[in-house]
């Protein structure tokens, strides 16, 4: 599903985010991406979503070379991805149901279909009863679960979650992780970045990054 072939990302001569990264993530895998702040985790994820392009090497997602992807092809790529990035905040002037419906409405779904699927997505993360609430009425952990519902409403093949439990208490973090694991259990490929040691301890596969490089060789 995801392949990095000798990938580097350099923003300037003094700013190298990734160096010679080679790795693969197979269909249906649940993989954690670990490393300190500034290790390159977010840059790696943004490349998968074609938010960033590689300076060298190839990033292949679902058989598509991200470096060669034309702008018109990016929306079609992202429809197969569920993106949970920290900078993608909920819209505070809309109910959580409206927030989750939005990706479907943007891609041309009818309001009826969008509402039905959004309610199903909220039910999967245990928040259907809060459908009419505004985001600020929810806790931080609940808001993050709404972000997950919004990310999966398009039924993606791949979920990318960048530090989805950052700044959450342990109980909220576990609920968010359980929601992501539930989607993995039905065959969705999941790549989750985290520096939460308790979360990483229970992971089947962890890719470690440090200063833009893989630790311990290519997984």
LOFI-479921 format. One record per residue (C-alpha): chain; z, y, x. Coordinates in Angstrom, 1 decimal, m for minus. Each point is the difference from the previous one (the first is absolute). Example, Ala and Ser with C-alpha at 12.3 -4.5 7.8 and 13.67 -1.06 7.14 Angstrom:
+--------+--------+--------+--------+
: cadena :     pz :     py :     px :
+--------+--------+--------+--------+
:      A :    7.8 :   m4.5 :   12.3 :
:      A :   m0.7 :    3.4 :    1.4 :
+--------+--------+--------+--------+
***
This chain:
+--------+--------+--------+--------+
: cadena :     pz :     py :     px :
+--------+--------+--------+--------+
:      A :    0.0 :    0.0 :    0.0 :
:      A :    0.9 :    2.4 :    2.8 :
:      A :   m1.2 :   m0.1 :    3.6 :
:      A :    0.5 :    2.4 :    2.9 :
:      A :   m2.2 :   m0.6 :    3.0 :
:      A :    1.1 :    1.9 :    3.2 :
:      A :    0.8 :    3.1 :   m2.1 :
:      A :    1.2 :    3.3 :    1.5 :
:      A :    0.7 :    3.3 :   m1.7 :
:      A :    0.2 :    3.2 :    2.1 :
:      A :    0.5 :    3.4 :   m1.6 :
:      A :   m0.2 :    1.9 :    3.3 :
:      A :    0.3 :   m0.9 :    3.7 :
:      A :    3.8 :    0.2 :   m0.3 :
:      A :    0.3 :   m1.5 :   m3.5 :
:      A :   m0.8 :   m3.7 :   m0.1 :
:      A :    1.2 :   m1.7 :   m3.2 :
:      A :   m1.3 :   m3.5 :    0.6 :
:      A :   m1.2 :   m1.8 :    3.2 :
:      A :   m2.2 :   m3.2 :    0.0 :
:      A :    1.4 :   m1.6 :   m3.2 :
:      A :   m1.3 :   m3.4 :   m0.9 :
:      A :    1.5 :   m1.9 :   m3.0 :
:      A :   m0.9 :   m1.8 :   m3.2 :
:      A :    1.6 :   m0.2 :   m3.4 :
:      A :   m1.2 :   m2.9 :   m2.1 :
:      A :   m0.5 :   m0.1 :   m3.8 :
:      A :    3.3 :   m0.4 :   m1.8 :
:      A :    2.2 :    0.7 :    3.0 :
:      A :    3.2 :    2.1 :   m0.1 :
:      A :    0.3 :    1.8 :    3.3 :
:      A :    2.5 :    2.5 :    1.2 :
:      A :   m0.9 :    2.8 :    2.5 :
:      A :    3.0 :    0.9 :    2.1 :
:      A :    0.7 :    2.7 :    2.5 :
:      A :    1.8 :    3.3 :    0.6 :
:      A :   m1.2 :    3.3 :   m1.4 :
:      A :   m3.1 :    1.1 :    1.8 :
:      A :   m1.0 :   m3.6 :    0.9 :
:      A :   m3.3 :    0.3 :   m1.9 :
:      A :    0.8 :   m1.9 :   m3.2 :
:      A :   m1.2 :    2.7 :   m2.4 :
:      A :   m3.2 :    0.6 :    2.0 :
:      A :   m0.8 :   m3.7 :   m0.1 :
:      A :    0.5 :   m0.1 :   m3.8 :
:      A :   m2.0 :    3.2 :   m0.5 :
:      A :   m2.9 :   m1.7 :    1.8 :
:      A :    0.0 :   m2.9 :   m2.4 :
:      A :   m0.3 :    2.5 :   m2.8 :
:      A :   m2.8 :    2.0 :    1.8 :
:      A :    2.3 :    3.1 :    0.1 :
:      A :   m0.4 :   m0.2 :    3.7 :
:      A :   m2.9 :   m1.4 :    2.1 :
:      A :    0.3 :   m1.8 :    3.3 :
:      A :   m0.9 :    1.8 :    3.2 :
:      A :   m1.0 :   m3.3 :    1.5 :
:      A :   m0.3 :   m3.6 :   m1.2 :
:      A :   m0.5 :   m1.3 :   m3.5 :
:      A :    2.2 :   m0.1 :   m3.1 :
:      A :   m1.4 :   m2.5 :   m2.6 :
:      A :    1.5 :   m0.2 :   m3.5 :
:      A :   m1.5 :   m2.4 :   m2.6 :
:      A :   m3.0 :   m0.4 :    2.3 :
:      A :   m0.6 :    3.8 :    0.2 :
:      A :   m0.1 :    1.8 :    3.3 :
:      A :    2.2 :    3.1 :   m0.6 :
:      A :   m1.6 :    1.9 :    2.8 :
:      A :   m3.4 :   m0.3 :   m1.6 :
:      A :    1.1 :    0.6 :   m3.6 :
:      A :   m1.8 :    2.9 :   m1.7 :
:      A :    2.1 :    2.5 :   m2.0 :
:      A :   m1.5 :   m1.3 :   m3.3 :
:      A :    1.3 :   m3.5 :    0.9 :
:      A :    3.6 :    1.0 :    0.5 :
:      A :    1.1 :    0.2 :   m3.7 :
:      A :   m1.4 :   m3.6 :   m0.5 :
:      A :    2.0 :   m1.2 :    3.0 :
:      A :    3.2 :    1.6 :   m1.2 :
:      A :   m0.3 :   m1.5 :   m3.5 :
:      A :    0.8 :   m3.3 :    1.7 :
:      A :    3.0 :    1.4 :    1.7 :
:      A :    3.4 :    0.9 :   m1.3 :
:      A :    1.3 :    2.9 :    2.1 :
:      A :    3.7 :    0.8 :    0.2 :
:      A :    0.2 :    2.9 :    2.5 :
:      A :    2.9 :    2.4 :    0.3 :
:      A :   m2.1 :    3.1 :   m0.4 :
:      A :   m1.4 :   m1.2 :   m3.4 :
:      A :    2.6 :    1.3 :   m2.3 :
:      A :    0.3 :   m0.4 :   m3.7 :
:      A :   m1.1 :    2.9 :   m2.2 :
:      A :    3.3 :    1.5 :   m1.3 :
:      A :   m1.5 :    1.6 :   m3.1 :
:      A :   m1.3 :   m3.3 :   m1.4 :
:      A :    1.8 :   m3.0 :   m1.3 :
:      A :    0.2 :   m3.1 :    2.2 :
:      A :   m2.4 :   m1.7 :   m2.5 :
:      A :   m2.5 :    2.8 :    0.5 :
:      A :    0.4 :   m0.2 :    3.8 :
:      A :   m0.8 :   m3.7 :    0.0 :
:      A :   m2.9 :    0.4 :   m2.4 :
:      A :   m1.7 :    2.6 :    2.3 :
:      A :   m1.8 :   m2.3 :    2.4 :
:      A :   m1.6 :   m1.8 :   m2.9 :
:      A :   m1.1 :    3.2 :   m1.8 :
:      A :   m1.5 :    1.3 :    3.3 :
:      A :   m2.2 :   m3.1 :    0.2 :
:      A :   m1.2 :    0.3 :   m3.6 :
:      A :    2.3 :   m2.3 :   m2.0 :
:      A :    0.7 :    0.9 :   m3.6 :
:      A :    3.4 :    1.5 :   m0.8 :
:      A :    0.8 :   m3.1 :   m2.1 :
:      A :   m0.8 :   m2.4 :    2.8 :
:      A :    1.7 :    2.2 :    2.6 :
:      A :    3.2 :    0.2 :   m2.0 :
:      A :    0.0 :   m3.8 :   m0.7 :
:      A :   m0.3 :   m0.8 :    3.7 :
:      A :    2.4 :    2.7 :    1.1 :
:      A :    2.6 :   m1.3 :   m2.3 :
:      A :   m0.5 :   m3.5 :    1.4 :
:      A :    0.3 :    1.3 :    3.6 :
:      A :    3.3 :    1.8 :   m0.9 :
:      A :    1.3 :   m3.1 :   m1.6 :
:      A :   m0.7 :   m1.9 :    3.2 :
:      A :    2.2 :    2.4 :    2.0 :
:      A :    2.7 :    0.0 :   m2.7 :
:      A :   m0.5 :    3.5 :   m1.3 :
:      A :   m1.9 :   m0.3 :   m3.3 :
:      A :    3.0 :    1.4 :   m1.9 :
:      A :   m0.3 :    3.2 :    2.0 :
:      A :   m3.7 :    0.5 :   m0.7 :
:      A :    0.6 :    3.4 :   m1.7 :
:      A :    2.3 :    1.4 :    2.6 :
:      A :   m1.0 :    2.6 :    2.5 :
:      A :    0.2 :   m1.0 :    3.7 :
:      A :    3.0 :    2.3 :    0.8 :
:      A :    2.1 :   m1.8 :   m2.6 :
:      A :   m0.3 :   m3.2 :    2.1 :
:      A :    1.9 :   m1.0 :    3.2 :
:      A :   m1.8 :   m0.1 :    3.3 :
:      A :   m0.3 :   m3.8 :   m0.2 :
:      A :   m1.4 :    0.2 :   m3.5 :
:      A :   m2.6 :    2.6 :    1.0 :
:      A :   m1.1 :   m2.3 :    2.8 :
:      A :   m0.4 :   m2.8 :   m2.4 :
:      A :   m2.2 :    2.3 :   m2.2 :
:      A :   m2.1 :    0.6 :    3.1 :
:      A :   m0.4 :   m3.7 :    0.4 :
:      A :   m1.0 :   m0.3 :   m3.7 :
:      A :   m2.6 :    2.7 :    0.5 :
:      A :   m1.3 :   m1.7 :    3.2 :
:      A :   m0.5 :   m3.4 :   m1.8 :
:      A :   m1.4 :    1.2 :   m3.3 :
:      A :   m3.5 :   m0.4 :    1.3 :
:      A :    0.8 :   m3.6 :    0.8 :
:      A :   m0.7 :    0.4 :    3.8 :
:      A :   m0.8 :   m2.8 :    2.4 :
:      A :    2.1 :    1.7 :    2.7 :
:      A :    3.3 :    2.0 :   m0.2 :
:      A :    0.8 :    2.4 :    2.9 :
:      A :    3.6 :    1.3 :   m0.1 :
:      A :    1.0 :    2.5 :    2.6 :
:      A :    3.9 :    0.0 :    0.3 :
:      A :    0.4 :   m0.7 :   m3.7 :
:      A :    3.8 :   m0.3 :    0.3 :
:      A :    0.6 :    3.1 :    2.2 :
:      A :    3.1 :    2.0 :   m1.1 :
:      A :    1.0 :   m2.5 :   m2.7 :
:      A :    3.3 :   m1.8 :   m0.3 :
:      A :    0.1 :   m3.7 :    0.6 :
:      A :   m0.1 :   m1.0 :   m3.6 :
:      A :   m2.9 :    2.3 :   m0.8 :
:      A :   m1.8 :   m1.2 :    3.2 :
:      A :    0.4 :   m3.6 :   m1.0 :
:      A :   m1.4 :    0.7 :   m3.5 :
:      A :   m3.1 :    1.7 :    1.5 :
:      A :   m0.5 :   m2.9 :    2.4 :
:      A :    0.4 :   m2.5 :   m2.8 :
:      A :   m2.7 :    1.8 :   m2.0 :
:      A :   m2.4 :   m0.2 :    3.0 :
:      A :    0.8 :   m3.7 :    0.6 :
:      A :   m0.8 :   m0.7 :   m3.7 :
:      A :   m3.5 :    1.3 :    0.5 :
:      A :   m0.4 :   m2.0 :    3.2 :
:      A :    1.1 :   m3.1 :   m1.9 :
:      A :   m3.1 :    0.2 :   m2.2 :
:      A :   m2.4 :    0.3 :    2.9 :
:      A :   m0.1 :    3.7 :    0.9 :
:      A :   m0.2 :    0.7 :    3.8 :
:      A :    2.9 :    2.3 :    1.0 :
:      A :    0.5 :    2.1 :    3.1 :
:      A :    3.3 :    1.8 :    0.1 :
:      A :    1.2 :    2.3 :    2.8 :
:      A :    3.8 :    0.2 :    0.5 :
:      A :    2.7 :    0.5 :    2.6 :
:      A :    2.6 :   m1.5 :   m2.3 :
:      A :    1.5 :   m2.8 :    2.1 :
:      A :    1.4 :   m1.9 :   m3.0 :
:      A :   m3.4 :    0.0 :   m1.6 :
:      A :   m1.8 :   m1.2 :    3.1 :
:      A :    2.5 :   m2.8 :    0.6 :
:      A :   m1.2 :   m1.8 :   m3.2 :
:      A :   m3.7 :    0.6 :    0.8 :
:      A :   m2.3 :   m3.0 :    0.8 :
:      A :   m2.3 :    2.1 :    2.2 :
:      A :    0.8 :    3.3 :    1.7 :
:      A :   m2.5 :    2.0 :    2.1 :
:      A :    1.9 :    2.3 :    2.5 :
:      A :   m1.4 :    3.3 :    1.2 :
:      A :    1.3 :    2.2 :    2.7 :
:      A :   m1.6 :    3.2 :    1.2 :
:      A :   m3.3 :   m1.0 :   m1.7 :
:      A :   m0.2 :   m3.4 :    1.6 :
:      A :    0.8 :   m3.5 :   m1.2 :
:      A :    3.1 :   m1.5 :    1.5 :
:      A :   m0.3 :   m3.6 :    1.1 :
:      A :   m3.8 :   m0.3 :   m0.1 :
:      A :   m2.3 :   m0.1 :   m3.0 :
:      A :    1.3 :   m1.9 :   m3.0 :
+--------+--------+--------+--------+
***
